[in-house]
């Protein structure tokens, strides 16, 4: 009875604490309704109850900083979404593009959620002339549309729509020659004639709720403070992951058609990036890139083998080479060669390669490829000049470390197994973690037509992002079937020793069996005689 009486004050205290903190928790997890328009590509329900998209993930990240739970309300079009916001049926309206003044009752947040380019989609047989273009009434095109029309040689009249679905249905019925919209589905099959100014997307809140606007602005401040690259990450995941449409101007198309053949040099002639296969054909990630360039641009690429940077500089000055593959995206270094880098299409991680179990009392010496910017730039900041050994290739650098002339070299992580096999330097070991990363791009000759640089930048945006990674993975898979026995002995000593023991045991057993059989035959012959 005494024990029970002691529990009563404890229970009362517990209920009091719950009464204090639970309402605060409930208020912190207030549910807010978010409006969206399906089919716009920003927030999507790809299966019942499952939301995804650039805007959806942004809102979910934001909810953590806002301390609220979002529920999503589909709307037929932006006008219905605006009406729901005006009637307080929804609390927030994200992704409303274009002219916000069409909703005078709404306030917009300080920060932009996302920016998307505008695009002009046309019929596959589009031939110019005077055309009918659809546009959404709240999102009239930017002045760049007039410039695109002049560049492609057509005039136009705009047909306004309130519903994007109706506009696309009119286009499918060929009542329109084209339409203008934000570029939200890069993988679409429709023909994109032009890409122009970017349109901003913001969050809209009703004017009657200034406190909610202040809370959302503060949450966006916190989000961007803690995750400043959130928009780029989401764009890479949802847009860049699909590759942008390749949209070339008439001048760029004419240049490619007139030029036809391009001469390309490759600096990184090492497996798995660029090498000759068993049939003697070029293969690897770089070759996959060049094949894609030929296919997308409708050009022919001829390879020019270059053995040194001096030779490369000489050929560039003569106008023999149009661009170079696998160069570091470094404007300053490439400027000295007469090259202009495009945006990068691959990141290469460099790892240190050392002799297994080696200990040296001397100052460590590093082997570098002469003229190789990546390893030289890193090594020069880490080692004095007297501790740097120059070699003409990575194979020679590996051999120098293996023989003890150098203590370390730095090489692309993906090339290490192939380089070890090439020089039979299986007494070397490499770290699994990259010491530094280098962005790789195409280097366009400054003597070339400036249009080439613009075209290649567009093409890199258009490339499937996993093109190089898949090619590298395929090369690694092929290598499994062509392993050197020395490689197996070094990397799998116990398994290799067991295999050798089984083979030798089998041979000994066969010899002993044949010896016993022969002996029995001889014994049988002696008994007969």
FITOR-109661 format. One line per field, with one value per residue (C-alpha): residue in three letters; y, x, z; residue number from 1. Coordinates in steps of 0.001 Angstrom, whole numbers, plus 500000, padded with zeros to 6 digits. Example, Ala and Ser with C-alpha at 12.3 -4.5 7.8 and 13.67 -1.06 7.14 Angstrom:
rest	c(ALA | SER)
Y	c(495500 | 498940)
X	c(512300 | 513670)
Z	c(507800 | 507140)
nr	c(1 | 2)
This chain:
rest	c(UNK | UNK | UNK | UNK | UNK | UNK | UNK | UNK | UNK | UNK | UNK | UNK | UNK | UNK | UNK | UNK | UNK | UNK | UNK | UNK | UNK | UNK | UNK | UNK | UNK | UNK | UNK | UNK | UNK | UNK | UNK | UNK | UNK | UNK | UNK | UNK | UNK | UNK | UNK | UNK | UNK | UNK | UNK | UNK | UNK | UNK | UNK | UNK | UNK | UNK | UNK | UNK | UNK | UNK | UNK | UNK | UNK | UNK | UNK | UNK | UNK | UNK | UNK | UNK | UNK | UNK | UNK | UNK | UNK | UNK | UNK | UNK | UNK | UNK | UNK | UNK | UNK | UNK | UNK | UNK | UNK | UNK | UNK | UNK | UNK | UNK | UNK | UNK | UNK | UNK | UNK | UNK | UNK | UNK | UNK | UNK | UNK | UNK | UNK | UNK | UNK | UNK | UNK | UNK | UNK | UNK | UNK | UNK | UNK | UNK | UNK | UNK | UNK | UNK | UNK | UNK | UNK | UNK | UNK | UNK | UNK | UNK | UNK | UNK | UNK | UNK | UNK | UNK | UNK | UNK | UNK | UNK | UNK | UNK | UNK | UNK | UNK | UNK | UNK | UNK | UNK | UNK | UNK | UNK | UNK | UNK | UNK | UNK | UNK | UNK | UNK | UNK | UNK | UNK | UNK | UNK | UNK | UNK | UNK | UNK | UNK | UNK | UNK | UNK | UNK | UNK | UNK | UNK | UNK | UNK | UNK | UNK | UNK | UNK | UNK | UNK | UNK | UNK | UNK | UNK | UNK | UNK | UNK | UNK | UNK | UNK | UNK | UNK | UNK | UNK | UNK | UNK | UNK | UNK | UNK | UNK | UNK | UNK | UNK | UNK | UNK | UNK | UNK | UNK | UNK | UNK | UNK | UNK | UNK | UNK | UNK | UNK | UNK | UNK | UNK | UNK | UNK | UNK | UNK | UNK | UNK | UNK | UNK | UNK | UNK | UNK | UNK | UNK | UNK | UNK | UNK | UNK | UNK | UNK | UNK | UNK | UNK | UNK | UNK | UNK | UNK | UNK | UNK | UNK | UNK | UNK | UNK | UNK | UNK | UNK | UNK | UNK | UNK | UNK | UNK | UNK | UNK | UNK | UNK | UNK | UNK | UNK | UNK | UNK | UNK | UNK | UNK | UNK | UNK | UNK | UNK | UNK | UNK | UNK | UNK | UNK | UNK | UNK | UNK | UNK | UNK | UNK | UNK | UNK | UNK | UNK | UNK | UNK | UNK | UNK | UNK | UNK | UNK | UNK | UNK | UNK | UNK | UNK | UNK | UNK | UNK | UNK | UNK | UNK | UNK | UNK | UNK | UNK | UNK | UNK | UNK | UNK | UNK | UNK | UNK | UNK | UNK | UNK | UNK | UNK | UNK | UNK | UNK | UNK | UNK | UNK | UNK | UNK | UNK | UNK | UNK | UNK | UNK | UNK | UNK | UNK | UNK | UNK | UNK | UNK | UNK | UNK | UNK | UNK | UNK | UNK | UNK | UNK | UNK | UNK | UNK | UNK | UNK | UNK | UNK | UNK | UNK | UNK | UNK | UNK | UNK | UNK | UNK | UNK | UNK | UNK | UNK | UNK | UNK | UNK | UNK | UNK | UNK | UNK | UNK | UNK | UNK | UNK | UNK | UNK | UNK | UNK | UNK | UNK | UNK | UNK | UNK | UNK | UNK | UNK | UNK | UNK | UNK | UNK | UNK | UNK | UNK | UNK | UNK | UNK | UNK | UNK | UNK | UNK | UNK | UNK | UNK | UNK | UNK | UNK | UNK | UNK | UNK | UNK | UNK | UNK | UNK | UNK | UNK | UNK | UNK | UNK | UNK | UNK | UNK | UNK | UNK | UNK | UNK | UNK | UNK | UNK | UNK | UNK | UNK | UNK | UNK | UNK | UNK | UNK | UNK | UNK | UNK | UNK | UNK | UNK | UNK | UNK | UNK | UNK | UNK | UNK | UNK | UNK | UNK | UNK | UNK | UNK | UNK | UNK | UNK | UNK | UNK | UNK | UNK | UNK | UNK | UNK | UNK | UNK | UNK | UNK | UNK | UNK | UNK | UNK | UNK | UNK | UNK | UNK | UNK | UNK | UNK | UNK | UNK | UNK | UNK | UNK | UNK | UNK | UNK | UNK | UNK | UNK | UNK | UNK | UNK | UNK | UNK | UNK | UNK | UNK | UNK | UNK | UNK | UNK | UNK | UNK | UNK | UNK | UNK | UNK | UNK | UNK | UNK | UNK | UNK | UNK | UNK | UNK | UNK | UNK | UNK | UNK | UNK | UNK | UNK | UNK | UNK)
Y	c(500000 | 502283 | 501465 | 502255 | 505617 | 506506 | 505807 | 508299 | 511445 | 509946 | 509305 | 512800 | 514261 | 512162 | 513337 | 516919 | 516642 | 515045 | 517852 | 520399 | 518832 | 516906 | 519962 | 521562 | 518426 | 518363 | 522028 | 521359 | 518640 | 520718 | 519314 | 521645 | 521009 | 521459 | 521866 | 520510 | 519890 | 516319 | 515929 | 519019 | 516947 | 518747 | 516716 | 513371 | 510391 | 507589 | 504933 | 505181 | 506689 | 507063 | 510590 | 511489 | 514311 | 517261 | 519424 | 516613 | 515894 | 519603 | 519975 | 516937 | 518303 | 521653 | 520006 | 518870 | 522453 | 523794 | 521194 | 520367 | 517391 | 517953 | 516310 | 516775 | 517849 | 517283 | 520046 | 519924 | 522973 | 525976 | 528036 | 525459 | 525343 | 529139 | 528989 | 526417 | 528649 | 531651 | 529646 | 528298 | 524735 | 524430 | 526170 | 526185 | 526172 | 525255 | 525166 | 527889 | 529177 | 532413 | 535570 | 535536 | 538775 | 536623 | 535588 | 538961 | 537272 | 535317 | 536131 | 534346 | 533151 | 534796 | 531769 | 530068 | 526349 | 525570 | 527066 | 525266 | 526295 | 527026 | 524905 | 525084 | 521677 | 521284 | 518607 | 516175 | 517497 | 521150 | 523204 | 526811 | 529458 | 530964 | 528612 | 528305 | 527905 | 526999 | 528640 | 528666 | 531897 | 532365 | 531677 | 533707 | 533038 | 535182 | 537555 | 534818 | 533150 | 535973 | 535460 | 531700 | 532375 | 534693 | 532215 | 529299 | 531383 | 531274 | 533632 | 532671 | 533419 | 532395 | 530321 | 530532 | 527562 | 527324 | 523596 | 522053 | 518769 | 520506 | 522184 | 518880 | 517220 | 519997 | 519437 | 515673 | 516389 | 518611 | 521692 | 523289 | 523356 | 523580 | 524763 | 526480 | 525069 | 524645 | 521819 | 519269 | 515977 | 515909 | 512322 | 513126 | 511828 | 515090 | 517301 | 520260 | 523093 | 525649 | 526119 | 529617 | 531634 | 529853 | 530155 | 530386 | 528307 | 529600 | 528784 | 530788 | 531558 | 533411 | 537075 | 536366 | 534185 | 536349 | 534237 | 531119 | 533003 | 534065 | 530481 | 529102 | 531775 | 530953 | 527229 | 527850 | 529941 | 527018 | 524513 | 526483 | 527153 | 523444 | 522062 | 524835 | 522467 | 520983 | 522347 | 521129 | 517691 | 517339 | 518653 | 516122 | 513308 | 514109 | 516111 | 515606 | 511858 | 511699 | 513883 | 517191 | 517224 | 518089 | 521320 | 522756 | 526077 | 526233 | 527688 | 524807 | 522208 | 523823 | 523830 | 520114 | 519217 | 521261 | 520054 | 516392 | 514861 | 515842 | 514901 | 513951 | 513160 | 511076 | 511715 | 508866 | 505758 | 503359 | 500566 | 500855 | 504372 | 503895 | 500747 | 498204 | 495033 | 491524 | 492313 | 495435 | 497869 | 500855 | 500266 | 501686 | 504529 | 507223 | 505263 | 504860 | 508640 | 509229 | 506717 | 508577 | 511881 | 510439 | 509071 | 512173 | 514794 | 512856 | 513330 | 511159 | 511096 | 510242 | 509502 | 511160 | 509316 | 511714 | 510582 | 513775 | 517170 | 518867 | 516909 | 517738 | 521457 | 521354 | 519625 | 522060 | 525049 | 523595 | 523112 | 519331 | 518511 | 519773 | 518624 | 516385 | 513824 | 513202 | 516484 | 518081 | 520772 | 523428 | 526640 | 527871 | 524688 | 524055 | 527666 | 526996 | 524156 | 526176 | 524365 | 525438 | 522963 | 522032 | 521290 | 518061 | 514713 | 512460 | 512584 | 510440 | 509524 | 509158 | 506706 | 506292 | 503131 | 501853 | 498774 | 496140 | 496164 | 498519 | 500576 | 503263 | 505564 | 508018 | 510891 | 509350 | 509733 | 510053 | 508904 | 511071 | 510947 | 513730 | 516405 | 514761 | 517673 | 515806 | 513857 | 516526 | 519314 | 517222 | 515838 | 519240 | 520499 | 517454 | 516746 | 518876 | 518778 | 516601 | 513883 | 513750 | 511213 | 511825 | 508977 | 508918 | 506654 | 505153 | 501749 | 503161 | 504809 | 501463 | 499731 | 502405 | 501858 | 498077 | 498119 | 500509 | 503542 | 505404 | 504980 | 506083 | 507058 | 508345 | 506849 | 506743 | 504160 | 502300 | 501819 | 500262 | 496546 | 496798 | 498667 | 496084 | 493312 | 495135 | 495462 | 492304 | 494503 | 492455 | 493511 | 496823 | 497800 | 500693 | 502434 | 502042 | 505695 | 508415 | 511045 | 513650 | 513945 | 515429 | 516600 | 515432 | 517295 | 517719 | 520264 | 522205 | 523765 | 527552 | 527606 | 525744 | 527379 | 528669 | 526831 | 523527 | 524438 | 525336 | 522134 | 519874 | 521549 | 520892 | 517297 | 516681 | 517921 | 515528 | 512460 | 509675 | 510364 | 506684 | 506230 | 506285 | 504346 | 501538 | 501296 | 501110 | 498419 | 496398 | 496529 | 495328 | 492420 | 491441 | 491461 | 488710 | 486191 | 487192 | 487093 | 486508 | 483457 | 485660 | 488015 | 485098 | 483849 | 487279 | 488355 | 484912 | 482997 | 480415 | 479615 | 479498 | 477232 | 474909 | 474786 | 473985 | 471273 | 469687 | 469732 | 468241 | 465673 | 464657 | 464284 | 462219 | 460017 | 459442 | 458572 | 456206 | 454550 | 454008 | 452686 | 450150 | 449057 | 448537 | 446612 | 444306 | 443601 | 442727 | 440461 | 438698 | 438125 | 436656 | 434245 | 432976 | 432285)
X	c(500000 | 502896 | 504577 | 501397 | 501063 | 504611 | 503802 | 500921 | 503162 | 505543 | 502698 | 501351 | 504800 | 505090 | 501688 | 502635 | 505839 | 503949 | 501432 | 504240 | 506358 | 503857 | 501942 | 505234 | 506171 | 502778 | 503145 | 506671 | 505314 | 502441 | 501024 | 501060 | 499336 | 501445 | 499816 | 501332 | 500384 | 501051 | 502804 | 504980 | 508020 | 508729 | 506621 | 505330 | 503405 | 504882 | 502816 | 499973 | 501322 | 504876 | 506120 | 509383 | 510975 | 513282 | 510698 | 509451 | 512910 | 513589 | 510355 | 511123 | 514587 | 512960 | 510398 | 513200 | 514380 | 510820 | 509752 | 506592 | 505082 | 503978 | 501001 | 500675 | 497482 | 497264 | 495714 | 494516 | 496561 | 498312 | 495130 | 493377 | 496454 | 496324 | 492600 | 493270 | 495979 | 493626 | 490895 | 493387 | 492831 | 496612 | 499316 | 502225 | 502493 | 505960 | 507155 | 504840 | 506753 | 506501 | 504613 | 503752 | 501740 | 498915 | 498330 | 498041 | 497048 | 500332 | 503771 | 506881 | 509827 | 513243 | 515051 | 514568 | 513781 | 515162 | 515940 | 515134 | 515901 | 512982 | 512694 | 510945 | 509533 | 508492 | 507079 | 509607 | 508880 | 509120 | 510168 | 509800 | 507653 | 504804 | 503995 | 501600 | 503296 | 501533 | 502384 | 500868 | 499060 | 500906 | 504297 | 504872 | 508198 | 511215 | 512498 | 514933 | 512086 | 512204 | 515958 | 515485 | 512842 | 515211 | 518079 | 516013 | 514150 | 510491 | 507772 | 505171 | 501923 | 501342 | 498321 | 497633 | 496607 | 495738 | 496400 | 499735 | 497935 | 495574 | 498532 | 500337 | 497159 | 496803 | 500423 | 499862 | 496797 | 499066 | 496959 | 500243 | 503618 | 505350 | 505109 | 507226 | 507715 | 510341 | 512777 | 511740 | 512018 | 515378 | 514838 | 511705 | 511467 | 510088 | 512329 | 513744 | 514588 | 515995 | 516857 | 516865 | 516495 | 516021 | 512769 | 512768 | 510618 | 509737 | 507424 | 504177 | 502367 | 499069 | 499391 | 497214 | 499975 | 503098 | 504224 | 504311 | 506288 | 508808 | 509138 | 509626 | 512219 | 514108 | 513940 | 515271 | 518089 | 519023 | 518716 | 521028 | 523441 | 523784 | 523278 | 524438 | 524629 | 521147 | 519808 | 522796 | 522568 | 518909 | 519426 | 522219 | 520011 | 516831 | 517954 | 521643 | 521236 | 519163 | 521383 | 520240 | 518837 | 521444 | 520244 | 522531 | 522082 | 521929 | 525466 | 526769 | 525075 | 526512 | 530004 | 529845 | 528544 | 531224 | 534079 | 533019 | 536252 | 537994 | 541519 | 541798 | 544780 | 544533 | 546912 | 545913 | 546774 | 546480 | 544038 | 541135 | 540844 | 542377 | 544110 | 544157 | 542121 | 543074 | 541951 | 544127 | 541188 | 541083 | 538910 | 538246 | 536304 | 537844 | 537061 | 533460 | 533324 | 534710 | 532248 | 529392 | 530649 | 530669 | 527154 | 525585 | 527289 | 527328 | 531065 | 534120 | 536991 | 540523 | 543032 | 546441 | 549006 | 551153 | 554113 | 555046 | 553698 | 556251 | 554938 | 551373 | 552190 | 553840 | 550854 | 548430 | 550393 | 550219 | 546449 | 546762 | 544724 | 541205 | 540886 | 542525 | 540801 | 541454 | 543095 | 542800 | 540138 | 542746 | 542602 | 546036 | 547959 | 546138 | 546653 | 550394 | 549625 | 547203 | 544102 | 540768 | 539105 | 535460 | 533468 | 534583 | 532953 | 534876 | 536686 | 539787 | 541089 | 544856 | 546322 | 549896 | 551679 | 554537 | 556735 | 555207 | 556857 | 559652 | 561435 | 563934 | 566051 | 566637 | 564266 | 561422 | 561656 | 558595 | 558417 | 556290 | 555424 | 557325 | 554889 | 551935 | 550168 | 548089 | 550803 | 553462 | 551314 | 550538 | 554054 | 555730 | 553768 | 554725 | 558357 | 561471 | 562762 | 565747 | 563326 | 561377 | 562325 | 560938 | 559975 | 558289 | 555332 | 553469 | 554912 | 558412 | 557266 | 555923 | 559141 | 561184 | 559210 | 559370 | 563161 | 563727 | 564848 | 561770 | 559625 | 556230 | 554360 | 550809 | 548537 | 544815 | 543189 | 541541 | 544856 | 546804 | 545936 | 546694 | 549965 | 551089 | 550301 | 552020 | 555354 | 554925 | 555494 | 553475 | 555667 | 553773 | 550695 | 548266 | 545963 | 542232 | 541513 | 542304 | 544810 | 543531 | 540979 | 541382 | 538521 | 538982 | 537721 | 538286 | 540910 | 539873 | 542599 | 542536 | 543214 | 539943 | 536600 | 535070 | 531879 | 533676 | 534170 | 530475 | 529361 | 531526 | 530270 | 526692 | 527598 | 529126 | 525872 | 524025 | 526182 | 524777 | 526548 | 527353 | 528915 | 532514 | 531750 | 530008 | 532894 | 535409 | 533316 | 533085 | 536869 | 537385 | 534981 | 536866 | 540131 | 538915 | 539242 | 542800 | 544612 | 548340 | 549413 | 551966 | 549127 | 547199 | 550274 | 550955 | 547407 | 546011 | 549050 | 547147 | 544663 | 547438 | 549581 | 546619 | 545941 | 549597 | 549576 | 546441 | 547909 | 551244 | 549417 | 547276 | 550348 | 552146 | 549071 | 548864 | 552592 | 552334 | 549226 | 550911 | 554031 | 551967 | 550132 | 553422 | 554861 | 551835 | 552182 | 555867 | 555103 | 552388 | 554759 | 557483 | 554977 | 553951 | 557538)
Z	c(500000 | 500834 | 497521 | 495600 | 497372 | 496292 | 492662 | 492592 | 492773 | 490195 | 487759 | 488330 | 487588 | 484421 | 483144 | 483948 | 481911 | 479023 | 479208 | 478912 | 476165 | 474045 | 472750 | 471800 | 469889 | 468180 | 467252 | 465991 | 463705 | 462372 | 459139 | 456159 | 452841 | 449716 | 446309 | 443115 | 439481 | 438270 | 434956 | 435303 | 436277 | 439535 | 441956 | 440713 | 442086 | 439993 | 441803 | 444337 | 447537 | 446258 | 445578 | 443886 | 441952 | 442302 | 444084 | 446323 | 447721 | 448187 | 450170 | 452312 | 453146 | 453938 | 456241 | 458531 | 459029 | 459237 | 461811 | 459890 | 458096 | 454508 | 452830 | 449070 | 447312 | 443503 | 441381 | 437776 | 436741 | 438220 | 438217 | 440387 | 442614 | 442915 | 443772 | 446495 | 447941 | 447884 | 449680 | 452259 | 451056 | 450765 | 452766 | 450295 | 446524 | 445235 | 441638 | 440369 | 437333 | 435442 | 436400 | 440113 | 439715 | 438319 | 441965 | 443780 | 447061 | 447252 | 448612 | 447393 | 449438 | 449346 | 447923 | 444579 | 444799 | 441355 | 437952 | 434725 | 431134 | 428852 | 425732 | 422393 | 421410 | 417754 | 415464 | 413970 | 410477 | 411554 | 408496 | 409657 | 407977 | 409983 | 412865 | 415804 | 419187 | 422399 | 425710 | 429185 | 430011 | 433316 | 431795 | 428639 | 426900 | 427453 | 424747 | 423706 | 421791 | 419225 | 418891 | 418407 | 415737 | 413880 | 414135 | 412800 | 410220 | 411237 | 412449 | 415039 | 416794 | 420423 | 421449 | 425211 | 427358 | 431052 | 431319 | 430204 | 429430 | 426990 | 425298 | 424827 | 423543 | 420952 | 419954 | 419636 | 417432 | 415263 | 416017 | 417124 | 415418 | 418761 | 422366 | 425001 | 428492 | 431232 | 430486 | 433104 | 431170 | 429327 | 428190 | 426171 | 422607 | 421161 | 419054 | 421009 | 418620 | 421076 | 424741 | 426209 | 429422 | 432709 | 434671 | 438487 | 440806 | 444272 | 447161 | 447389 | 450667 | 451220 | 452247 | 455292 | 456762 | 457157 | 460126 | 457921 | 455258 | 457907 | 459155 | 455624 | 454801 | 457994 | 457202 | 453692 | 455184 | 457435 | 454615 | 452324 | 455184 | 455980 | 452457 | 450113 | 447130 | 447563 | 444259 | 442264 | 443879 | 443019 | 439485 | 438970 | 440257 | 438369 | 435330 | 434649 | 435265 | 432082 | 429914 | 428429 | 424886 | 422283 | 420688 | 418004 | 416240 | 412414 | 412387 | 414539 | 412327 | 409206 | 410738 | 411605 | 408162 | 406406 | 408604 | 408635 | 409951 | 413196 | 414249 | 417909 | 420112 | 423287 | 426178 | 428503 | 426475 | 429393 | 430128 | 430996 | 429555 | 426104 | 424820 | 422005 | 422512 | 421377 | 417825 | 417721 | 417883 | 420203 | 423264 | 426722 | 428343 | 426126 | 422973 | 424172 | 424559 | 421055 | 419583 | 421263 | 419866 | 416340 | 416767 | 418329 | 416168 | 412892 | 412415 | 411730 | 414223 | 413172 | 415938 | 415943 | 418078 | 420105 | 422197 | 424054 | 425035 | 422800 | 419808 | 420824 | 421050 | 417620 | 415994 | 417624 | 416359 | 412833 | 413069 | 412672 | 415795 | 416504 | 420115 | 422716 | 424939 | 428645 | 429606 | 433065 | 433292 | 434058 | 432003 | 433064 | 432245 | 428958 | 427869 | 427594 | 425164 | 423084 | 424350 | 425831 | 428241 | 428010 | 431119 | 432759 | 431997 | 434415 | 437762 | 438196 | 441635 | 442052 | 444572 | 445885 | 444723 | 446912 | 447176 | 449451 | 452876 | 451774 | 454438 | 453536 | 455683 | 452812 | 451989 | 449922 | 446157 | 443944 | 440318 | 438013 | 434337 | 432637 | 431455 | 433223 | 434855 | 437432 | 439217 | 438676 | 440156 | 443238 | 443632 | 443309 | 446315 | 448403 | 447475 | 446831 | 443258 | 444218 | 445416 | 442130 | 439452 | 435955 | 433659 | 430267 | 431198 | 434150 | 433287 | 433841 | 437081 | 438368 | 437350 | 439182 | 442395 | 441999 | 441570 | 444493 | 442444 | 443706 | 446802 | 445510 | 442384 | 441892 | 439255 | 438398 | 440625 | 437736 | 435900 | 438799 | 438217 | 434487 | 435016 | 437586 | 435142 | 432261 | 434106 | 436267 | 439330 | 441779 | 444688 | 444626 | 446597 | 446177 | 448653 | 448159 | 449013 | 446485 | 447610 | 445160 | 442357 | 438903 | 436689 | 433101 | 430039 | 426319 | 425272 | 422154 | 420003 | 420214 | 416478 | 415845 | 415111 | 418404 | 417478 | 418163 | 421826 | 422189 | 420456 | 422618 | 425790 | 424689 | 423849 | 427291 | 428863 | 426573 | 427315 | 429488 | 432813 | 433375 | 429938 | 431200 | 434407 | 432519 | 430057 | 432918 | 434620 | 431394 | 430948 | 434519 | 433872 | 430731 | 432646 | 434957 | 432133 | 431247 | 434611 | 434683 | 436801 | 438554 | 439515 | 441036 | 442919 | 444423 | 445284 | 446204 | 447582 | 449669 | 446914 | 444304 | 446525 | 447090 | 443350 | 442619 | 445330 | 443837 | 440321 | 441483 | 443613 | 440647 | 438425 | 441088 | 441462 | 437695 | 437492 | 440468 | 439009 | 435629 | 437383 | 439361 | 436214 | 434373 | 437300 | 437411 | 433673 | 434093 | 437049 | 435094 | 432159 | 434472 | 436035 | 432609 | 431662)
nr	c(1 | 2 | 3 | 4 | 5 | 6 | 7 | 8 | 9 | 10 | 11 | 12 | 13 | 14 | 15 | 16 | 17 | 18 | 19 | 20 | 21 | 22 | 23 | 24 | 25 | 26 | 27 | 28 | 29 | 30 | 31 | 32 | 33 | 34 | 35 | 36 | 37 | 38 | 39 | 40 | 41 | 42 | 43 | 44 | 45 | 46 | 47 | 48 | 49 | 50 | 51 | 52 | 53 | 54 | 55 | 56 | 57 | 58 | 59 | 60 | 61 | 62 | 63 | 64 | 65 | 66 | 67 | 68 | 69 | 70 | 71 | 72 | 73 | 74 | 75 | 76 | 77 | 78 | 79 | 80 | 81 | 82 | 83 | 84 | 85 | 86 | 87 | 88 | 89 | 90 | 91 | 92 | 93 | 94 | 95 | 96 | 97 | 98 | 99 | 100 | 101 | 102 | 103 | 104 | 105 | 106 | 107 | 108 | 109 | 110 | 111 | 112 | 113 | 114 | 115 | 116 | 117 | 118 | 119 | 120 | 121 | 122 | 123 | 124 | 125 | 126 | 127 | 128 | 129 | 130 | 131 | 132 | 133 | 134 | 135 | 136 | 137 | 138 | 139 | 140 | 141 | 142 | 143 | 144 | 145 | 146 | 147 | 148 | 149 | 150 | 151 | 152 | 153 | 154 | 155 | 156 | 157 | 158 | 159 | 160 | 161 | 162 | 163 | 164 | 165 | 166 | 167 | 168 | 169 | 170 | 171 | 172 | 173 | 174 | 175 | 176 | 177 | 178 | 179 | 180 | 181 | 182 | 183 | 184 | 185 | 186 | 187 | 188 | 189 | 190 | 191 | 192 | 193 | 194 | 195 | 196 | 197 | 198 | 199 | 200 | 201 | 202 | 203 | 204 | 205 | 206 | 207 | 208 | 209 | 210 | 211 | 212 | 213 | 214 | 215 | 216 | 217 | 218 | 219 | 220 | 221 | 222 | 223 | 224 | 225 | 226 | 227 | 228 | 229 | 230 | 231 | 232 | 233 | 234 | 235 | 236 | 237 | 238 | 239 | 240 | 241 | 242 | 243 | 244 | 245 | 246 | 247 | 248 | 249 | 250 | 251 | 252 | 253 | 254 | 255 | 256 | 257 | 258 | 259 | 260 | 261 | 262 | 263 | 264 | 265 | 266 | 267 | 268 | 269 | 270 | 271 | 272 | 273 | 274 | 275 | 276 | 277 | 278 | 279 | 280 | 281 | 282 | 283 | 284 | 285 | 286 | 287 | 288 | 289 | 290 | 291 | 292 | 293 | 294 | 295 | 296 | 297 | 298 | 299 | 300 | 301 | 302 | 303 | 304 | 305 | 306 | 307 | 308 | 309 | 310 | 311 | 312 | 313 | 314 | 315 | 316 | 317 | 318 | 319 | 320 | 321 | 322 | 323 | 324 | 325 | 326 | 327 | 328 | 329 | 330 | 331 | 332 | 333 | 334 | 335 | 336 | 337 | 338 | 339 | 340 | 341 | 342 | 343 | 344 | 345 | 346 | 347 | 348 | 349 | 350 | 351 | 352 | 353 | 354 | 355 | 356 | 357 | 358 | 359 | 360 | 361 | 362 | 363 | 364 | 365 | 366 | 367 | 368 | 369 | 370 | 371 | 372 | 373 | 374 | 375 | 376 | 377 | 378 | 379 | 380 | 381 | 382 | 383 | 384 | 385 | 386 | 387 | 388 | 389 | 390 | 391 | 392 | 393 | 394 | 395 | 396 | 397 | 398 | 399 | 400 | 401 | 402 | 403 | 404 | 405 | 406 | 407 | 408 | 409 | 410 | 411 | 412 | 413 | 414 | 415 | 416 | 417 | 418 | 419 | 420 | 421 | 422 | 423 | 424 | 425 | 426 | 427 | 428 | 429 | 430 | 431 | 432 | 433 | 434 | 435 | 436 | 437 | 438 | 439 | 440 | 441 | 442 | 443 | 444 | 445 | 446 | 447 | 448 | 449 | 450 | 451 | 452 | 453 | 454 | 455 | 456 | 457 | 458 | 459 | 460 | 461 | 462 | 463 | 464 | 465 | 466 | 467 | 468 | 469 | 470 | 471 | 472 | 473 | 474 | 475 | 476 | 477 | 478 | 479 | 480 | 481 | 482 | 483 | 484 | 485 | 486 | 487 | 488 | 489 | 490 | 491 | 492 | 493 | 494 | 495 | 496 | 497 | 498 | 499 | 500 | 501 | 502 | 503 | 504 | 505 | 506 | 507 | 508 | 509 | 510 | 511 | 512 | 513 | 514 | 515 | 516 | 517 | 518 | 519 | 520 | 521 | 522 | 523 | 524 | 525 | 526 | 527 | 528 | 529)
